[in-house]
């Protein structure tokens, strides 16, 4: 059962996540899952229209190593992080679903296909679609939906970066009759072998992935971290107040 923390509708239980995916795929409509990291948490709590987009999906999984810590401090409940790269690899390696990969550059998509085929040979015949660089309102959503439906994909991976990819899924949803979209952000880059890699395990274990990301793209990541630092104290205080009233 999903719960709201810091105004985001989260699902932390991995088994439940995958059961919900299987259940949704039996329905005659589409939906989406957000992968909420600190950036999404910060933007969503500064922009109500974006928060609505994030919460209109099935749920969000937690791509922040810090949010579970804050929840433990405030609520005394233990949750684990379930990041975008992890759900991506869990589903690819499960070999259960036909998938559709879209977003980012052709070079990244080519590298991604080459690496994923080693894990799941069926990926060879799956579609990798480069999307043109344009404003999120300007995509041909009806045309993209027709391409996906002709493909017969169950899982549609979207990598356009936050907040664009979440808005993209929200716009595409009404045009799709089947499938679950999952916005995985940097996962395409991590597994393509051509671009940035995820932080080593020792940095993940001590919640220092943000430092690694800053080292790889300082200008971009420092701007994002600044907004997180500005937003976070208010969010923690508000969550603490809500918990006191229960």
KAMOPE-V853359 format. One record per backbone hydrogen bond with DSSP energy under -1.0 kcal/mol. CO is the residue of the C=O (numbers start at 1). NH is the residue of the N-H. If there is no record, write none. Layout:
co;nh
CO;NH
CO;NH
//
This chain:
co;nh
3;10
5;8
8;5
8;10
9;60
10;3
13;17
14;18
15;19
16;20
17;21
18;22
19;23
20;24
21;25
23;26
24;27
31;181
32;58
33;183
34;61
36;63
37;41
38;42
39;43
40;44
41;45
43;46
43;47
47;51
48;52
49;53
50;54
51;55
59;34
60;11
61;36
62;82
66;70
67;71
68;72
69;73
70;74
71;75
72;76
83;87
84;88
85;89
86;90
87;91
88;92
89;93
98;154
98;155
100;157
101;129
102;159
105;109
106;110
107;111
108;112
109;113
110;114
111;115
112;116
113;117
116;119
116;120
120;123
121;124
122;125
123;126
127;101
129;103
135;138
139;141
140;144
141;145
142;146
143;147
144;148
145;149
146;150
147;151
148;152
148;153
154;180
155;100
156;182
157;102
158;184
161;165
163;167
164;168
165;169
166;170
167;171
168;172
169;173
172;175
173;176
179;31
180;156
181;33
182;158
184;187
186;190
187;191
200;204
201;205
203;208
204;207
208;212
209;213
210;214
211;215
212;216
213;217
217;221
218;222
219;223
220;224
221;225
222;226
223;227
224;228
225;229
226;230
227;231
228;232
231;235
232;236
233;237
234;238
235;239
236;240
237;241
238;242
239;243
240;244
241;245
//
